[in-house]
Amino acid sequence: MLGAVVSLIVVVAAAYAVTQVGGVITLLFIAAVLFLAYRRLSLLAFTVTFTVLFAAYTWLGAPAGVWKGFLGVLVALLWLLNVRPLRKAVITRPFMKAYLRLLPRMSQTEKEALEAGTVWWDGELFTGAPKWEKLLAARPPRLSASEQAFLDGPCEELCGMLDDWNITHERADLPPQVWEFLKTRGFFAMIIPKKYGGLEFSAYAHSCVLAKIASRSGTASSTVAVPNSLGPAELLNHYGTEEQKDYYLPRLARGEEVPCFALTGPRAGSDAASIPDTGIVSRGVWQGREVLGLRLNFSKRYITLAPVATVIGLAFRMFDPDRLLGDKADLGITCALIPRNTPGVSIGRRHFPLNVPFQNGPIQGKDVFVPLDFIIGGPAMAGSGWRMLVEQLSVGRCISLPSSATGAAQAGVWATGAYARLRTQFNMPVSRFEGVESLIARMAGLTYTMDAARSVTAGAIDGGERPSVPSAMLKYHVTEMGRQVANDAMDVHGGKGIMLGPRNYLARGYELVPVSITVEGANLLTRNLIIFGQGAIRCHPFVLREMTAARNPDRSAGVDDFDRALFAHVGFTISNAVRSFIMALTHARFTRAPVQGATARYYQHVVRFSASFAFAVDVAMLSLGGYLKKKEGLSARLGDVLSCMYLASMVLKHHENQGRQELDLPIVEWACRTLLYHAQEQLHGFLRNFPNRLLAGVMRALIFPRGRIYSAPGDRLGRKVAELVTTPTEARERFGQLIYRTLHADNPLGLLQEALLLAVQLEPLEKRIRVEGVNTGKVTALDLPGRIQQALAAGILSETEAAALRDYDRKVMDLINVDDFEPQELAAQAQPAARSSAKFA
Ligand SMILES: Cc1cc2nc3c(=O)[nH]c(=O)nc-3n(C[C@H](O)[C@H](O)[C@H](O)COP(=O)(O)OP(=O)(O)OC[C@H]3O[C@@H](n4cnc5c(N)ncnc54)[C@H](O)[C@@H]3O)c2cc1C
């Protein structure tokens, strides 16, 4: 409301000004000053230009007394602000003192999380003026010949071996031959360097392998993801001693060791840094010799691969109460490798994660003694565990879950697009009903976004980035989009999606969704605490500089750095306020776009939201300080705006990487519109809930002077998108590029495509039956087989045509049919000897 009033006052004042003597010159003066702020000049350049403008304005426009006086004072102040010793004494020092008092205390753990990884495109989005060249210049990710051969060879072969019903229902495990294949063909060695016998794949190739397997079996993709993610191989690779690497990496690469990584326990889930598991430095006997080591006591749960693991990457808190290593008693979180058969380790029992039975279970350790050499990186790395984890998380979190979710979503779009075309109700393919169309459009648009985020970010990792904030954005948004796609696929399939059995190709993927939501940073926590909480400090061009300067023990150097950062920051905020206002007023029409054509507008809108976001962030941080961390509702919304801009940028870059496919434009448009609309709504939600209503009003006036005018994709666009994936187009082919779609009797994705091609090819015959048979009364049967028979008898179809249609109908019904069972077949086969734990003891 206040925003609308402020906007109205500005418009009325401007209208009034032009009716007055010198009004036009006044407006020109104001426009010139706004332009200077928009162009983000340095303080000195701004002061000089402003002074010249003021002189010209005084001479030509004869401004009124008070107004002229105000501007005169402003000029004087600007010149004084350029005298650094003066401004340091009067402004910077007192401000820095107050700032230090407000600055929340930061634990070492938080500091390490903040410093982990690199700042990439996420940093540009915080500037309010992202430099697109930086993103567009990046080389599109490509597979090497050997990576492509792995996808076409072992990966394809693996998918052919997987029978998901047998795995999930009959066996509750992968069959032995699949385990053997995974271990011996390098599936657990994608991130291990070649010199240790690993595959040393690029992040992009690693991601493609996971996506392909996920399109076939969630159990298999979860099994493959873990050894290639945060865990023993990754940690050894980066921090292990040469001896540890030489011993373990070749064994892991050959599949002789199966790793797991145990951090979570019953008392520490999301707040993983608070693990109560301990390792006490003490003397003990190892292989008959007395050595200095660790006595470990721990209780872990939810650990993927634990039941079959041979080596456990264990995180615990290390203490040295007798000061055997130095003068520090609490050394902090440490990671060690513990062989499975170490005395005191209890391992082997299984959890049962939502009917998707990848190996997962608890591990306990009671007085487990291991030498200090078992610490990853040796005793020198005692206490560095948390840093190791957060540093490596920035890569793994971009790959494992986003890739698996994308592969599953691509399979979902592929299957649903075809199924909706094949399934007819009310004498029409259900794909043609607007309600179904809108869901299919959403599935396609979200899946395109997921794939764009996955592949462009993997490309950035291969280019040397370790994008920590984007890894959190991908983890959250790609898995949430996957959840939406899974829901939509189930809705469009109706009962076919619900009836479990060998013919059901959707339900296990649907059941797996909450797993992807929970692991590697549960989504609620990731959205509310991590994306913005970490992003705001890490990616902001000035905040980390200011914090570091304020904490600098060298006071004079600290004040100097703080002063530079502070004044650049003030200019930055003013400039973003002006940029936000002007771009919102003009709907970013005059903003520079790095490309021409249909996508140019989306680049412009991203820049506009970037300026509004950067301005809102500064106001929020300045007015709420450390309290913003507690106001999760606000920081999560700001995180959403950042994520939407990031994802829209990924979509635009992906479109470029794929050679600007004209046919994909409706999908690109749907994705960008949806994301930018969401950015607008989240900014609106942020302003609605901002506690200081006056500041909220000022922000609203500068961010939404014309209201919320950005609109979500319309139905016509949705229809175009749905059409692209419910018919055999090149755009549909691109959705199917990675997934397992080989045509054979056990692969529904291959069979659906075969039937879809037939549906299009035989459509004229169906039409002929309708027009020449049903409409003339020659064909009266209610089902297709009866109609084919009557049309053949009436001479409407030839024998060959009738046979083709019968074959098609059989294929379609084979896909539409569901399983049924004898009642006793559904009872669980194995009877537990004794229940291990009472329901609630
Ligand atoms: C199938 C599966 C496999 C796993 N594999 C492994 C593994 O291999 N190794 C391993 O160490 N761990 C593993 N985990 C553990 C996983 O990382 C944890 O489940 C996760 O960290 C969440 O912990 P929690 O389940 O105890 O939830 P809790 O910590 O109890 O959280 C409950 C809810 O509160 C939310 N929440 C918590 N704090 C906040 C906050 N500040 N703001 C907003 N929301 C918040 C969470 O997001 C969550 O939704 C696995 C878990 C599952 C389910």
PDBQT file of the ligand as one rigid body, heavy atoms in Angstrom, charges set to zero:
ROOT
HETATM    1  C1  LIG A 901      17.678 -42.962   2.864  1.00  0.00    +0.000 C 
HETATM    2  C2  LIG A 901      18.663 -42.181   3.619  1.00  0.00    +0.000 A 
HETATM    3  C3  LIG A 901      20.008 -42.337   3.353  1.00  0.00    +0.000 A 
HETATM    4  C4  LIG A 901      20.956 -41.640   4.106  1.00  0.00    +0.000 A 
HETATM    5  N1  LIG A 901      22.296 -41.874   3.900  1.00  0.00    +0.000 NA
HETATM    6  C5  LIG A 901      23.194 -41.334   4.766  1.00  0.00    +0.000 A 
HETATM    7  C6  LIG A 901      24.574 -41.705   4.719  1.00  0.00    +0.000 A 
HETATM    8  O1  LIG A 901      24.996 -42.484   3.878  1.00  0.00    +0.000 OA
HETATM    9  N2  LIG A 901      25.415 -41.165   5.628  1.00  0.00    +0.000 N 
HETATM   10  C7  LIG A 901      24.990 -40.281   6.577  1.00  0.00    +0.000 A 
HETATM   11  O2  LIG A 901      25.795 -39.841   7.374  1.00  0.00    +0.000 OA
HETATM   12  N3  LIG A 901      23.691 -39.895   6.645  1.00  0.00    +0.000 NA
HETATM   13  C8  LIG A 901      22.790 -40.408   5.778  1.00  0.00    +0.000 A 
HETATM   14  N4  LIG A 901      21.467 -40.048   5.846  1.00  0.00    +0.000 N 
HETATM   15  C9  LIG A 901      21.057 -39.067   6.839  1.00  0.00    +0.000 C 
HETATM   16  C10 LIG A 901      20.523 -37.771   6.278  1.00  0.00    +0.000 C 
HETATM   17  O3  LIG A 901      21.562 -36.960   5.861  1.00  0.00    +0.000 OA
HETATM   18  C11 LIG A 901      19.667 -37.160   7.409  1.00  0.00    +0.000 C 
HETATM   19  O4  LIG A 901      18.468 -37.897   7.426  1.00  0.00    +0.000 OA
HETATM   20  C12 LIG A 901      19.418 -35.726   7.248  1.00  0.00    +0.000 C 
HETATM   21  O5  LIG A 901      20.579 -35.023   7.552  1.00  0.00    +0.000 OA
HETATM   22  C13 LIG A 901      18.273 -35.224   8.132  1.00  0.00    +0.000 C 
HETATM   23  O6  LIG A 901      18.395 -35.638   9.447  1.00  0.00    +0.000 OA
HETATM   24  P1  LIG A 901      17.128 -36.254  10.192  1.00  0.00    +0.000 P 
HETATM   25  O7  LIG A 901      16.528 -37.263   9.292  1.00  0.00    +0.000 OA
HETATM   26  O8  LIG A 901      17.561 -36.697  11.523  1.00  0.00    +0.000 OA
HETATM   27  O9  LIG A 901      16.114 -35.030  10.305  1.00  0.00    +0.000 OA
HETATM   28  P2  LIG A 901      16.060 -33.952  11.484  1.00  0.00    +0.000 P 
HETATM   29  O10 LIG A 901      17.397 -33.353  11.666  1.00  0.00    +0.000 OA
HETATM   30  O11 LIG A 901      15.398 -34.577  12.637  1.00  0.00    +0.000 OA
HETATM   31  O12 LIG A 901      15.129 -32.837  10.864  1.00  0.00    +0.000 OA
HETATM   32  C14 LIG A 901      13.712 -32.924  10.819  1.00  0.00    +0.000 C 
HETATM   33  C15 LIG A 901      13.184 -31.868   9.872  1.00  0.00    +0.000 C 
HETATM   34  O13 LIG A 901      13.489 -30.566  10.392  1.00  0.00    +0.000 OA
HETATM   35  C16 LIG A 901      14.098 -29.787   9.389  1.00  0.00    +0.000 C 
HETATM   36  N5  LIG A 901      15.029 -28.846  10.000  1.00  0.00    +0.000 N 
HETATM   37  C17 LIG A 901      16.025 -29.105  10.866  1.00  0.00    +0.000 A 
HETATM   38  N6  LIG A 901      16.660 -27.977  11.197  1.00  0.00    +0.000 NA
HETATM   39  C18 LIG A 901      16.067 -26.971  10.519  1.00  0.00    +0.000 A 
HETATM   40  C19 LIG A 901      16.253 -25.563  10.421  1.00  0.00    +0.000 A 
HETATM   41  N7  LIG A 901      17.199 -24.926  11.080  1.00  0.00    +0.000 N 
HETATM   42  N8  LIG A 901      15.433 -24.848   9.614  1.00  0.00    +0.000 NA
HETATM   43  C20 LIG A 901      14.454 -25.470   8.921  1.00  0.00    +0.000 A 
HETATM   44  N9  LIG A 901      14.233 -26.788   8.971  1.00  0.00    +0.000 NA
HETATM   45  C21 LIG A 901      15.021 -27.540   9.748  1.00  0.00    +0.000 A 
HETATM   46  C22 LIG A 901      14.804 -30.784   8.490  1.00  0.00    +0.000 C 
HETATM   47  O14 LIG A 901      15.005 -30.235   7.203  1.00  0.00    +0.000 OA
HETATM   48  C23 LIG A 901      13.815 -31.946   8.498  1.00  0.00    +0.000 C 
HETATM   49  O15 LIG A 901      12.846 -31.715   7.522  1.00  0.00    +0.000 OA
HETATM   50  C24 LIG A 901      20.519 -40.721   5.094  1.00  0.00    +0.000 A 
HETATM   51  C25 LIG A 901      19.154 -40.537   5.328  1.00  0.00    +0.000 A 
HETATM   52  C26 LIG A 901      18.233 -41.257   4.609  1.00  0.00    +0.000 A 
HETATM   53  C27 LIG A 901      16.802 -41.057   4.914  1.00  0.00    +0.000 C 
ENDROOT
TORSDOF 0
